[in-house]
Amino acid sequence: MCLKLIKYCVFLKIFTICVKCVNNTPVHAYRPPEYEEYFCENNTQIKSSFFPGLSSGYRVVIDKQLEAATEIKVKLDSGATIVFGDSIYSPTNSAKFTEKDLISNIYGFVIRKDVPNFTFVVKGRHAPEHPPYILSLKIDGEENCINPNRTYFGNRHLEIDPFWPEAPDKFCGRRKINRKYTELIVSGSASKSGNWPWHAAIYRNHRLSVQYICGGSLISKLLVLTAAHCVTINEVPVNHESLGVVLGKTSLLTNEITSQERKVYQVIVHDDFKKKALDNDIALLKLSAEAIFNNYVQPACLWLDAVYDQLDSYEVTGTVVGWGIDQSDSLANDLHEATIPIVSTLTCFSYNPVFYSNILNERKFCAGNANGTAACNGDSGGGFVVFVSDTKDSSLKIDYQTGAWYVKGIVSVTLARKDSSICEPNAYTVYTDVAKYRDWILKYMNCN
């Protein structure tokens, strides 16, 4: 009995010593630096607080006494989630929402009790997009954020965490008006304002005049995806100062209050672009100022293989929009849209073996109806976009489905008529396959 007790005492002694050793060992836990930004002009009572990576969004701290029932209204420049408290992972009930306008990105809420300060978290999508910037912050109807800074995330090297996409994406390819969509559009019909908020018109200054040259697809606040042949001469990028981009536009000849004009800061053409066969016919235009997302301007999603899991079959049908040449052989004034299926390479070869065998390769695809509805001159650079429904519930009518639009291809080239350089309307169109260039695109999106 005594021996057992002695052993037990020795064990306790050793255990105590070990505990002391562990407790006396200094622990050097790494904590990333926290950044702060007073983003409202001449206002030091409102600040943004965030860590590198921004994986959990950023905190907005209102450092002033607020009484119960104080109403706060926040307007963001793109879609987001707002959570009350210091962390998105541990929300509080310190306030309650009174308004959530997901079209205009306006969030209203009231404070539940008197507080010395108030904090909420804003979380949008991860890289390559920065979290949504605040455009307005009103307290009891009075603006508290005049001339907000909308560049401070980009001005810091934050190493923003990459976004691992799921399909359908919740932050891109979404209409803000006419949200209920039917895929069964009458081919060649005129489009309505807000139907294709990512479609861009690209213009070029030429001999003292401004000419529309191509379409494009807005894929982030700063980048427009288009065809390389639209923005090059003999495979050399044109001067960026000669180009302009208009977003939110449906009428080619009319100035619209819904449109946003942007200068081009940089022309990025794929290094392996070849004019003769239009290989690697892809380019990016970096805008000089960020696009403002609203009802009429939104980014499209980039195609990825995970999209196929959401589709009913591998037979993909997409939509092409543009101001291309119509039946009268002149540019259309109104934006038109056409629904077009992807067809096999063999189908294109059968239509014209010589032309398509010299143009098609594994980084392109062929699409068309062969019925007079096709992408034509002036449609180049525009996107071949595919609708991915939020649900696979086949009992729902397609009219009532919501989802996201993905850029699957870029209008590149089609067969010309024998008697002119104008497109043959019954021929198939060749598209640059965006999926084959996804990594190349993301490299530049992550540099924004």
C-alpha positions as CSV (number, residue, x, y, z in Angstrom):
1,M,0.0,0.0,0.0
2,C,2.8,2.4,0.9
3,L,4.7,1.5,-2.2
4,K,1.7,2.3,-4.3
5,L,1.3,5.6,-2.5
6,I,5.0,6.5,-3.1
7,K,4.7,5.7,-6.8
8,Y,1.6,7.8,-7.0
9,C,3.4,10.8,-5.3
10,V,6.3,10.5,-7.7
11,F,3.9,10.5,-10.6
12,L,2.2,13.7,-9.3
13,K,5.6,15.4,-8.8
14,I,6.7,14.6,-12.4
15,F,3.3,15.6,-13.8
16,T,3.6,19.0,-11.9
17,I,7.0,19.6,-13.2
18,C,5.9,18.9,-16.8
19,V,3.0,21.2,-16.5
20,K,5.3,24.0,-15.3
21,C,7.6,23.4,-18.2
22,V,4.8,23.7,-20.7
23,N,3.4,26.8,-19.0
24,N,6.8,28.5,-19.0
25,T,7.4,27.9,-22.7
26,P,6.8,31.1,-24.5
27,V,4.2,30.8,-27.3
28,H,4.7,32.9,-30.4
29,A,1.3,32.9,-32.1
30,Y,1.2,34.7,-35.4
31,R,-1.5,37.3,-35.8
32,P,-1.8,39.0,-39.2
33,P,-1.8,42.8,-39.2
34,E,-5.2,44.5,-39.1
35,Y,-5.7,47.4,-41.4
36,E,-7.9,50.4,-40.8
37,E,-9.2,52.9,-43.3
38,Y,-11.3,56.0,-42.7
39,F,-13.0,55.8,-46.1
40,C,-15.5,58.7,-45.7
41,E,-14.2,62.1,-46.5
42,N,-13.5,64.3,-43.4
43,N,-15.2,61.8,-41.1
44,T,-13.1,60.0,-38.5
45,Q,-16.1,58.4,-36.8
46,I,-16.6,55.7,-39.5
47,K,-13.8,53.3,-40.4
48,S,-13.2,50.0,-42.2
49,S,-11.2,47.3,-40.5
50,F,-9.9,44.2,-42.2
51,F,-7.2,41.5,-42.3
52,P,-5.1,40.3,-45.3
53,G,-7.1,37.8,-47.3
54,L,-10.5,39.4,-46.6
55,S,-11.9,35.9,-46.4
56,S,-14.3,37.0,-43.7
57,G,-15.2,40.4,-45.2
58,Y,-14.5,43.7,-43.5
59,R,-15.9,45.4,-40.4
60,V,-17.4,48.8,-40.5
61,V,-17.2,50.6,-37.2
62,I,-19.4,53.6,-36.4
63,D,-17.6,55.2,-33.5
64,K,-20.4,57.4,-32.0
65,Q,-23.2,57.2,-29.5
66,L,-26.3,55.8,-31.1
67,E,-29.7,55.7,-29.4
68,A,-32.2,52.8,-29.7
69,A,-34.3,53.0,-32.9
70,T,-31.6,54.8,-34.8
71,E,-32.0,54.0,-38.4
72,I,-28.9,53.2,-40.6
73,K,-29.1,52.8,-44.4
74,V,-26.1,51.5,-46.3
75,K,-25.7,51.4,-50.1
76,L,-23.0,49.2,-51.6
77,D,-21.6,49.1,-55.2
78,S,-22.4,45.4,-55.6
79,G,-24.1,42.5,-53.9
80,A,-23.1,41.4,-50.4
81,T,-24.1,40.0,-47.1
82,I,-24.3,42.3,-44.0
83,V,-24.0,40.8,-40.5
84,F,-24.3,42.7,-37.2
85,G,-21.4,42.3,-34.8
86,D,-17.6,42.0,-35.0
87,S,-17.5,38.7,-37.0
88,I,-19.5,37.1,-39.8
89,Y,-19.1,33.8,-37.9
90,S,-20.7,35.1,-34.6
91,P,-23.5,37.5,-35.6
92,T,-25.4,39.4,-32.9
93,N,-29.0,40.7,-32.7
94,S,-27.8,44.3,-31.9
95,A,-30.0,45.5,-34.8
96,K,-32.8,44.4,-37.1
97,F,-33.2,44.8,-40.8
98,T,-36.0,47.1,-42.1
99,E,-35.0,46.9,-45.8
100,K,-33.0,44.6,-48.1
101,D,-33.0,45.9,-51.7
102,L,-31.0,43.3,-53.5
103,I,-31.4,45.1,-56.8
104,S,-30.0,48.5,-55.7
105,N,-27.8,46.9,-53.0
106,I,-29.4,49.0,-50.2
107,Y,-29.6,47.7,-46.6
108,G,-31.6,49.4,-43.9
109,F,-31.6,48.5,-40.2
110,V,-32.4,50.0,-36.8
111,I,-30.4,49.8,-33.6
112,R,-32.2,47.8,-30.8
113,K,-30.7,49.7,-27.8
114,D,-28.5,52.6,-26.9
115,V,-24.9,51.8,-27.8
116,P,-21.6,53.8,-27.5
117,N,-20.6,52.5,-31.0
118,F,-21.9,50.0,-33.6
119,T,-20.1,47.5,-35.8
120,F,-21.3,45.4,-38.8
121,V,-19.6,43.2,-41.3
122,V,-19.8,43.4,-45.1
123,K,-18.9,40.3,-47.0
124,G,-19.0,39.9,-50.8
125,R,-17.3,37.4,-53.0
126,H,-13.6,36.6,-52.7
127,A,-10.9,37.2,-55.3
128,P,-10.7,38.3,-58.0
129,E,-13.2,40.8,-56.8
130,H,-12.7,43.1,-53.9
131,P,-15.5,43.2,-51.3
132,P,-18.2,45.7,-52.1
133,Y,-17.4,49.3,-51.4
134,I,-19.8,51.5,-49.5
135,L,-21.3,54.2,-51.6
136,S,-23.5,55.8,-49.0
137,L,-24.1,55.5,-45.2
138,K,-27.0,57.4,-43.8
139,I,-27.9,57.7,-40.1
140,D,-31.5,58.8,-39.5
141,G,-31.6,60.1,-43.0
142,E,-28.5,62.2,-42.9
143,E,-25.6,61.3,-45.1
144,N,-22.5,60.4,-43.0
145,C,-20.2,59.3,-45.8
146,I,-19.5,61.9,-48.4
147,N,-17.2,61.0,-51.3
148,P,-16.3,57.5,-50.1
149,N,-13.0,56.0,-51.0
150,R,-13.6,53.2,-53.5
151,T,-10.0,52.1,-54.1
152,Y,-8.5,51.4,-50.7
153,F,-8.6,47.6,-51.0
154,G,-6.8,47.8,-54.3
155,N,-4.2,50.2,-52.9
156,R,-3.0,47.6,-50.4
157,H,-1.2,44.3,-51.1
158,L,-3.7,42.2,-49.3
159,E,-3.2,38.8,-51.0
160,I,-6.9,38.4,-51.2
161,D,-8.0,34.8,-50.8
162,P,-8.9,33.1,-54.0
163,F,-12.5,32.4,-54.8
164,W,-13.3,28.7,-55.4
165,P,-16.4,28.9,-57.5
166,E,-19.5,26.9,-57.3
167,A,-22.2,26.8,-60.0
168,P,-24.4,28.6,-60.2
169,D,-22.5,31.6,-58.8
170,K,-24.5,34.0,-56.6
171,F,-22.3,37.1,-57.3
172,C,-22.1,37.2,-61.1
173,G,-24.2,36.6,-64.2
174,R,-27.4,37.8,-62.4
175,R,-29.9,40.2,-63.8
176,K,-31.2,42.8,-61.5
177,I,-34.3,43.5,-63.5
178,N,-36.3,41.0,-65.7
179,R,-34.9,38.4,-63.4
180,K,-37.3,35.7,-64.3
181,Y,-36.0,34.4,-67.5
182,T,-37.1,32.0,-70.2
183,E,-34.4,30.5,-72.4
184,L,-36.8,30.1,-75.3
185,I,-36.1,33.6,-76.8
186,V,-37.2,34.2,-80.4
187,S,-33.9,34.2,-82.3
188,G,-32.9,37.6,-83.5
189,S,-35.3,39.5,-81.4
190,A,-34.6,43.0,-79.9
191,S,-33.3,42.9,-76.4
192,K,-34.7,44.9,-73.4
193,S,-32.7,47.2,-71.2
194,G,-31.1,45.3,-68.4
195,N,-31.4,41.9,-70.0
196,W,-27.7,41.7,-70.7
197,P,-26.0,43.9,-68.2
198,W,-22.5,42.5,-68.9
199,H,-22.6,43.2,-72.6
200,A,-20.2,46.0,-73.5
201,A,-19.8,48.2,-76.6
202,I,-16.3,48.9,-77.7
203,Y,-15.5,52.0,-79.7
204,R,-12.4,53.3,-81.4
205,N,-11.3,56.7,-82.4
206,H,-10.6,56.6,-86.2
207,R,-9.9,59.6,-88.4
208,L,-11.5,62.2,-86.2
209,S,-14.6,60.0,-85.6
210,V,-15.6,57.5,-83.1
211,Q,-16.7,54.1,-84.5
212,Y,-18.3,51.1,-82.9
213,I,-16.0,48.1,-83.6
214,C,-16.9,45.1,-81.4
215,G,-18.8,43.8,-78.4
216,G,-17.4,42.5,-75.1
217,S,-18.3,41.0,-71.8
218,L,-17.8,42.7,-68.4
219,I,-16.3,40.1,-66.1
220,S,-15.2,42.3,-63.2
221,K,-15.3,45.9,-62.1
222,L,-12.3,46.6,-64.3
223,L,-12.1,44.0,-67.0
224,V,-13.9,43.5,-70.3
225,L,-13.4,40.2,-72.2
226,T,-13.3,40.4,-76.0
227,A,-11.7,39.0,-79.1
228,A,-8.1,39.8,-79.8
229,H,-8.8,40.7,-83.5
230,C,-11.0,43.5,-82.3
231,V,-8.2,45.4,-80.6
232,T,-5.1,44.6,-82.7
233,I,-3.6,45.6,-86.0
234,N,-1.4,43.0,-87.5
235,E,-1.3,41.2,-84.1
236,V,-0.1,44.4,-82.3
237,P,-2.4,45.9,-79.7
238,V,-3.9,49.2,-80.7
239,N,-3.1,52.3,-78.5
240,H,-5.3,52.1,-75.4
241,E,-6.1,55.8,-75.7
242,S,-7.9,55.2,-79.0
243,L,-10.4,52.8,-77.3
244,G,-13.5,53.4,-75.2
245,V,-16.1,51.1,-73.6
246,V,-19.7,51.8,-72.9
247,L,-21.6,49.6,-70.5
248,G,-25.3,49.3,-69.8
249,K,-26.2,50.1,-73.4
250,T,-29.0,48.7,-75.6
251,S,-29.2,51.4,-78.4
252,L,-26.1,51.9,-80.5
253,L,-27.0,55.4,-81.7
254,T,-28.8,56.8,-78.6
255,N,-27.3,58.3,-75.5
256,E,-28.9,56.4,-72.6
257,I,-29.0,57.4,-68.9
258,T,-28.4,53.8,-68.0
259,S,-25.0,53.7,-69.7
260,Q,-21.5,54.1,-68.2
261,E,-18.6,55.3,-70.3
262,R,-15.1,54.2,-69.5
263,K,-11.7,54.9,-71.0
264,V,-9.3,52.0,-71.5
265,Y,-6.2,51.9,-69.3
266,Q,-4.6,48.8,-70.8
267,V,-5.1,46.4,-73.8
268,I,-4.1,42.8,-72.9
269,V,-3.8,40.5,-75.8
270,H,-2.9,36.8,-75.6
271,D,0.7,36.3,-76.4
272,D,0.0,33.5,-78.9
273,F,-2.7,35.3,-80.9
274,K,-2.4,34.6,-84.6
275,K,-4.3,36.8,-87.1
276,K,-4.3,34.3,-90.0
277,A,-6.2,31.5,-88.3
278,L,-7.5,33.6,-85.4
279,D,-5.8,31.2,-82.9
280,N,-6.0,32.4,-79.3
281,D,-8.4,35.1,-80.3
282,I,-8.9,36.5,-76.8
283,A,-8.1,39.8,-75.1
284,L,-8.9,41.8,-72.0
285,L,-9.5,45.5,-71.7
286,K,-8.6,47.0,-68.4
287,L,-10.8,50.0,-67.7
288,S,-9.4,53.3,-66.4
289,A,-12.1,53.4,-63.7
290,E,-14.3,50.8,-62.0
291,A,-17.7,50.0,-63.4
292,I,-20.5,50.6,-60.9
293,F,-22.8,47.6,-60.6
294,N,-26.4,48.4,-60.7
295,N,-29.6,47.4,-62.5
296,Y,-28.0,47.8,-65.9
297,V,-24.4,46.9,-65.4
298,Q,-23.4,43.6,-63.9
299,P,-20.5,41.1,-64.5
300,A,-21.0,37.8,-66.2
301,C,-19.6,34.6,-64.8
302,L,-16.6,32.8,-66.3
303,W,-17.3,29.3,-67.6
304,L,-15.8,26.4,-65.6
305,D,-16.3,22.6,-65.9
306,A,-18.4,22.5,-62.7
307,V,-21.2,24.2,-64.7
308,Y,-21.8,20.9,-66.6
309,D,-22.9,19.3,-63.3
310,Q,-25.8,21.8,-63.2
311,L,-26.9,21.2,-66.8
312,D,-29.4,18.6,-67.9
313,S,-27.1,17.4,-70.7
314,Y,-23.8,18.1,-72.4
315,E,-25.7,19.6,-75.4
316,V,-25.2,23.2,-74.6
317,T,-27.3,26.1,-75.9
318,G,-26.2,29.6,-75.4
319,T,-27.3,33.2,-76.3
320,V,-25.4,35.7,-78.3
321,V,-26.2,39.4,-78.3
322,G,-24.9,42.3,-80.3
323,W,-25.4,45.1,-82.8
324,G,-24.1,43.1,-85.7
325,I,-25.2,43.4,-89.3
326,D,-28.9,42.5,-89.8
327,Q,-30.9,41.4,-92.8
328,S,-30.4,44.9,-94.4
329,D,-26.6,44.4,-94.2
330,S,-26.2,47.3,-91.8
331,L,-25.5,47.5,-88.1
332,A,-28.5,47.1,-86.0
333,N,-29.4,50.2,-83.8
334,D,-31.0,48.1,-81.1
335,L,-29.2,45.3,-79.2
336,H,-30.4,41.9,-80.6
337,E,-30.2,38.4,-79.1
338,A,-30.3,34.9,-80.6
339,T,-30.3,31.5,-79.0
340,I,-27.8,29.2,-80.6
341,P,-26.8,25.6,-79.9
342,I,-23.2,24.3,-79.9
343,V,-22.7,21.8,-82.7
344,S,-20.1,19.1,-83.2
345,T,-16.9,19.8,-85.1
346,L,-18.0,17.2,-87.7
347,T,-21.1,19.2,-88.4
348,C,-19.1,22.3,-89.2
349,F,-16.6,20.3,-91.3
350,S,-19.6,18.9,-93.3
351,Y,-20.9,22.4,-94.0
352,N,-17.6,23.7,-95.4
353,P,-14.6,21.3,-95.0
354,V,-11.9,23.7,-96.3
355,F,-12.8,26.8,-94.1
356,Y,-13.6,25.0,-90.8
357,S,-10.8,22.5,-91.0
358,N,-8.3,25.4,-91.2
359,I,-9.9,27.4,-88.4
360,L,-11.2,25.0,-85.8
361,N,-8.9,23.5,-83.1
362,E,-9.2,22.2,-79.5
363,R,-9.4,25.7,-78.1
364,K,-12.4,26.7,-80.2
365,F,-16.0,25.5,-80.7
366,C,-18.6,25.8,-83.3
367,A,-22.2,26.9,-82.9
368,G,-25.2,27.9,-85.0
369,N,-28.6,27.1,-86.3
370,A,-27.9,27.1,-90.0
371,N,-31.2,28.9,-90.5
372,G,-30.3,32.5,-91.1
373,T,-29.7,33.3,-87.4
374,A,-26.0,33.7,-86.6
375,A,-23.5,36.1,-85.2
376,C,-22.3,38.4,-87.9
377,N,-20.0,41.4,-88.6
378,G,-20.2,43.7,-85.6
379,D,-21.0,40.9,-83.1
380,S,-17.3,40.0,-82.8
381,G,-15.9,40.0,-79.3
382,G,-19.3,39.5,-77.7
383,G,-20.0,36.6,-75.4
384,F,-21.7,33.2,-76.0
385,V,-23.5,33.1,-72.6
386,V,-25.2,30.0,-71.1
387,F,-27.9,30.2,-68.5
388,V,-27.4,27.9,-65.4
389,S,-30.5,27.5,-63.3
390,D,-30.5,27.7,-59.5
391,T,-32.5,24.5,-59.4
392,K,-32.8,21.2,-61.3
393,D,-36.5,20.9,-60.4
394,S,-38.0,19.9,-63.7
395,S,-41.5,20.6,-62.4
396,L,-40.9,24.3,-62.5
397,K,-41.7,26.2,-65.6
398,I,-38.6,27.7,-67.2
399,D,-40.3,31.1,-67.1
400,Y,-40.0,31.0,-63.3
401,Q,-36.4,29.9,-63.0
402,T,-33.6,32.1,-61.7
403,G,-29.9,31.4,-62.3
404,A,-26.6,32.8,-63.5
405,W,-25.2,33.5,-66.9
406,Y,-21.7,32.1,-67.8
407,V,-19.5,33.3,-70.7
408,K,-18.7,30.0,-72.5
409,G,-17.3,31.6,-75.7
410,I,-16.2,34.7,-77.5
411,V,-17.5,35.5,-81.0
412,S,-14.5,35.0,-83.3
413,V,-15.1,34.3,-86.9
414,T,-17.6,32.9,-89.4
415,L,-17.7,32.1,-93.1
416,A,-18.1,35.1,-95.5
417,R,-20.5,35.3,-98.5
418,K,-18.9,34.6,-101.8
419,D,-19.7,38.0,-103.1
420,S,-18.6,40.2,-100.1
421,S,-16.9,40.3,-96.7
422,I,-20.2,40.2,-94.9
423,C,-21.0,37.0,-93.0
424,E,-23.0,34.1,-94.5
425,P,-26.1,33.9,-92.2
426,N,-26.6,30.2,-92.7
427,A,-23.0,29.3,-91.8
428,Y,-21.8,28.3,-88.3
429,T,-19.8,30.6,-86.1
430,V,-16.5,29.8,-84.5
431,Y,-16.0,30.8,-80.9
432,T,-13.0,31.1,-78.7
433,D,-13.5,28.5,-75.9
434,V,-13.3,30.6,-72.7
435,A,-12.8,27.5,-70.5
436,K,-9.4,26.9,-72.2
437,Y,-8.2,30.3,-71.1
438,R,-9.7,30.5,-67.6
439,D,-6.3,30.5,-65.8
440,W,-5.0,33.2,-68.2
441,I,-8.0,35.4,-67.5
442,L,-7.9,34.8,-63.7
443,K,-4.2,35.8,-63.7
444,Y,-5.2,39.3,-64.8
445,M,-8.3,39.4,-62.7
446,N,-6.3,38.7,-59.6
447,C,-3.9,41.6,-60.4
448,N,-6.7,44.2,-60.3
